[in-house]
Amino acid sequence: MRFWSLLAVAWMPVLQVLLAGLLGACLASSRFNVLTSDARRHINKVVYVVFVPSLVFSSLAGTVTLKDIVSWWFMPVNMGIIFLIGAALGWLAVKVLRPGEHMQGLIVACSSAGNWGTIPLMIVPAICNEEDSPFGDASTCNSLGLSYVSLSMALGNFYIWTHSYSVMKRSAQLYKKSHNNHLPTNIRKEENSGEDANGHYRAFLPQPSGEFCEDVRSSIVSSGLPSNQLASSYMYYLRRAKDLLVEMLNELWSPPSVAALIGFAIGTIDKLKSLVTEEDGPLRVVLDSAKLLGGAAIPCTVLILGGNLTKGRGRTLMKPLVVVSIIAIRFAILPACGIGVVKAAGELGFLPRSPLYHYVLLLQSTVPPAMSIGTMAQLFDVGEEECSIVFLWTHLVAAMALTLWSTVFMSLVS
């Protein structure tokens, strides 16, 4: 009986998301033509710049303390482990299925980078508000749950906009270079396969700055001294590390990340927190305004998600096995690995005694691919149709997978 009650609790939030997403799909259809592509793009900008940062700030500023941040240290480790396992499995899928070079980065990114912000943002508060929720008082559950999800969202941006961005960018560049007829035959063959001379997939490796590579090559060729070669090699790798660091900082300077940083600062500094969160605090109106704006983040996000998924209908450009492999990785292998990681961390005493914290850690291994991958595909103008297909099928499967796995997770932590 306990299983069926937990199943009902897990199914209701997913059903709410499905209904709201279905409404978004209907509004985006040609029959209604309300959520057009331009409308979704503009609303998404408002959500990204205003609504989500407001929700993140109000959640963290009001509930997080310095002690909490220290006790939550395992969350980035958990996400990193899941990310690495997914990336390795995606790389294995590419080696076995050998898709086109423009899809290699997409498969790895979809297998590793999960929707660690939007989906938990919709699921966790809905579960907290259920009468039979195993996480106790709805108000406390909501505030803590949103704090966990806000941290998850901030950390997710780091993983997604570093490795996934680099992989998608490199894959797109390999695909576009493969159509350059002026390249020598042997190089063109290498670029078409996406592999180097050793059989490694170069789409998964960071690409150095082209200008700097030419400087390094000319420096090495012009100098026959080993010391000069060593110095040139050292400068080459130093430049690569610098370029990667600058790219990471630029991509992480996003509104949700900045809002999370400000929220953490206010939550951990008592004097600032009293000014913002106390009823008679002079800056209380800022927190109330952020809560008001943040309330629009979830419904707008679900409507846009439903509208975007309509782009994947009726297209058959991908091999079915590619979609099946991504679904198997995201909804079968990674959740099982996530249970093992969280259970081991709990046994070793790495986790606080909060069942909701354990649940959020487990949920991070069961979410569909990050929507930011679609943004990257659009940005690099490669694999947009294939990305829509992956999103459509993974989110359809996620409706059932999230329900079943959430039931299992709640039975494990309650």
N, C-alpha and C positions, 0 to 999 in steps of 0.2 A: 504493500500500500504506500509506503514511503517513496518508492521509486516513481509511482504514478503521480503522486502529488508534486514531486520535484520536476517531473516531466511537464506537468501543467504549468508550473511556475516558469520553467525555461522556455516553453512554447509561446506564452503570451507576449513577451517582448519581441520575439522574432515575428510573430503575427502582426504586431503593430508596425514594425518596420516594413513588412511585406505590403501591408495595405497602403501605407504612405508612399512606398516606392511605386506601387501599382498606379496610384493617383498621379505621381510624377511622370510615369510612362505614358499614361493617357493624355496628360496635358502636353506632352512632347510629340504626340502622334500627329499625323497629317490631318486627322479629322478635327482636332481642337486647335493645334498649332499655337498654343499659348507659351509653353516653355520651348521656344525655338533655340537653335544652337547659340545665337547671339545672346538671347535672354539668359540661358544657363551660364554662359561665360561671364556675363556681367554680375549675375547673382552670386556666382562662385567667388568672384573677386571681393564682393562685399562680405561674404561668409569668411573668406580667408583673412581679410584685413581687419574686420570689425567684430563679427559675431563670435568666431572661435577664440580670438585673443581675449575678448571680454569674458567668455566662459572660463577659460584657463586662469585668467587673473583672479576672478572672483572665487574660484574653487580653491586655489592655492593660498591666496592672501588670508582667507578666513579660517583655514583649518591646519595649515602646515606649520610645524615648529622645527627648530634645529634638531631636536631629538628624533623627530620623524624622519627627516632627511637622512640622518645617520643610520637609522634602523631599516631604511628602504634601499640600502646599498646594493642588494642582490638583484634588483630589477634590471639595471643595465646589463649585468652579467647574464641573467636569464635570457634577455632579448638577444644579446650577442651570441649565445650558444645556439639558440633557435635559428638565428640568422645564418650562422656558419653552416649548420646542418642543412638548411634549405638550399644555400648556395652550392654546397657540395653535391646534393642530390640533383639540383638543376643542371649542374655541369655534367653529371653522369647521364642525365636524360639527353643532353645535347650530343654527347659522345655516342650514345646508342641510336638515337633517332636521326641524327645528322640532318637537321632542318636547314633552310636557307640561312645565309650569314646575317640577314637582316632580322632574323628571329632568335638568334643565339642569345643575345643580351636580354631580350624580352623574356625568354624562358627562365634564365637564371634569376632575373629580377623578380618575376612573379613567384618563383619558388622560394625565394629568401625573404623579400620585403613584404611584411603583412600590413594590413590596415589597423595599426596599433592605436589609432586615435578615434576615428569616426565610429567604427563598429562598437568598441567598448563604451564609447560615449553614449551610444543609443541603448545598448543592452544592460549595462550595470545599473543606471538609475531606474530603468523599468523593472528590473528584478527586485531592487530595493523597495519599490512601491507596491509589490505584490503582498497580499495578506499573509500568505504562508512562506514568505521569504525566510531562509535559514540564517540571515545576517542581522537579525534583530530590528531595533527601532529604525523606521524608515528615514527619519530626519538625519540621524547619525550615519546611517548607511549611505545616504545620498551624499553627504558632505565628504566623508572619507573616500567613497567610491570615485567621486569626481576628482579628488586630489590624486588618487592612484592613476586614474585615466589621464589626467593632465600631465603627470610626470611621464607616463607611457607615450603620450603624444609628442612631448618634447624630445625624448630619447629616440623615438621612431624617426623624427626628422633627421637626426644625426646619421643613423644607419642608412636611411633611404637616399639622402642627398650626398652621401660620400661614395660608398661602394656601388649601389644600384645606379646612381647617376653616371659614374665612371664607366660601368659596364654598358649601359645603354648608349652612351656617347661613343664609346669605342666600337661597338657593334654597328652603329649607324655609319661611322666613318669608314669602316671596312667595307660595308655594303656599297657605299657611294664610290669608293676608290676602285672597286671591282669592275665598275663600268667605264673606267678610264682606258680607252683603247691605245693610248700612247705609252702605256707601261710595257716593259719587256715581257715576253711570254712566261718566263719562269716566275716573275714577280706577280703577274696577273693571276697565274694559277694559285699562288700562295694566298693572294688576297681573296679570291673567290671561295676558297675552302675555309678561310678564317683561321688557318693553322700556320704555324711557322715550320721551320725545317725539322724541328724535333717532334712535330705532331701535337704541340700544345695549342690550345685555342687562345689566340692573342686578344680576342675580344674581352677576355676577363682580366687583362693586365692594363694598368694605367698607361696612358699614352704620353710620352714626353713632348715638350714644346718643340715644334718643328724647326723654328728659327735657331733654337739653342742646339738642337741636334746637328744642324749644319755647321755651327761654330765649333762644336766638339769634334766633328769628323775632320774639318779642315785643320784643326789644331793637332789632331793625332797624326794626320797624313803628313803635315808639314814638318813634324818633329819626329826624329828617330830615336830620341832618348827615352829610355824607360821611365825616368823620373817625370818627364813631361806627360807621358801617357798616363801615369798614375795620377798626376795632378788634374789632368783633363777629365779622367774618369770620376775622380772625387768631386769636381765641380759639376759634372753632369748629374750625378745622383743627388747632390745638394740642391741643384736647381729643380730637379723633379720633386723633391720633398717640399721645397718652398712653394712650387706651383700648386701642389696638392693641398697644402695647408691654406693657402690663400683661397682656393676654390671652396674648401670646406667652410671657411669662415664666411665667405660671401653667401653661400647657400643656406647656412645656418642662421644668418641674420634675417630671419623671417618673422612676421608679426606674432605667430603663436609661440615661437621660441623666446622672443623678447618679452612677451607677456608672462611666460613661465618664469623667466629670470627675475622680473619685477615682483611677481607674486611670491617667489621663494624669498627674495630679499625682505619684503614686508613681513612675511610670515615668521622669519627667523630673527628679526630685530624687534624686540618688545616695544620700544618707544614708537616705532613706526606703526606697528600693528595696532596699538591702542588708538592712534590717531585715525586709523582707517576702519577698524572693525567694531569698536565700542559704539554703543547707541548714541552717546553724546559726543562722539569724536567729531572734530571739525571737518574731517575728510570722509565721513561715513557716506555722504551722498555719492562719492566716487564709486564706492563698493556697490551701493544700491543701483546706480546707473549701469555698472558693468553686469550685474545680475540681470537687469532688465534686457540689455542687449544680448547677453549670452543665452537667454531663453529662446532666441530665434535661431540659434546655431543648429540644433538637432533637426527640427522640421525642415528647414531650408536645405540642409545637407542631404536628407533622405529624398526629398523631391528631386534635387539635382541628380542624385545617384540613380533614381528610377528613370529619369529622362535620358541620362547618358547611356544606360544599358540598352536602349532601343537601337543604338547604332550597330549593335552586334547581330541584329536579326537578318536572316536570309543570306548570310555570306558563308561560303564554303571554301575559303582560300587556305585553310589550315588542315593539316592531317589530324584526324580525330585522336590519334594516339598522343599527339602533343598536348591537347587539352586534357585527355585522360591522365597523362603523367603528372601534369600540374595539379589536377584535382586530387590524385592519390597522394602526392607529396604534402599538400596543404591540409587535407582533411583526414588523412589516415596515418601517415608516418610521423609528421611533426607533432600532432597531439599526443601520440604514444610516447615520443621522445620528451615532450614537455612534462608529462606525468612523471617520467623517470627523473628528470632534472629537479623538479620541484620537490618530489618525495625525498630524493637524496639530500637536497639542501635543508629540508625540514629535519631529517634525521641527524644531520651534522650541526644543527642549531643555528643555521644562518638566517632563518626567517623569524620575524615577530609572530606572536600568537594570534594574529588577526585572520580569521577564516576568509574574510573578504579580500585581504591582500593575497592570500594563497590562490583564491579563485581568479583574481585578475592576472596573476602570473600564469596560471593554466590557460586562461582565455587567450593570452597572447600567442599561443601556439596553434590556435584554431581559426583565426580570422582569414578572410579572403585576401587576395593581393592588394597592395596599397594603391589607392586611386592616383597617387602622384606618378605612378608608372605611366598612366595614360597621358598625363601632362608632359612627361619626358618624350613619349612617342610622338606627340604633337609638336613638341619643341624641335626635335631632330627630324621630323617629317619622314619617319620610317616606322612601319609596322602598326599604323593606327588601326586599320581594319582588323588585323590579327589580335591586337590588344582589346578591341571591343568584344570580339568573340570570347576571349579568355575571361574577361570581366563578366559577360552575360552568363556563361555556364558556371563559373566559380561562385557567383552570387546566388544562382538558382540552387546549386548544391549546398551552399552555405546555410540556406534556410533550414534544411533538415539536419545538416551536420552540426550546426551551432546548437540546435535544440537537443540533440542526443548527447553531444559532448558536454554541454552545460549541465545536463542532468547528471552525468557521470562525475563532473567536477564538483558539483554541490554535494553529492553523496560522499565524496572523498574528504571534503573539508568541513562538513557539518557534523 
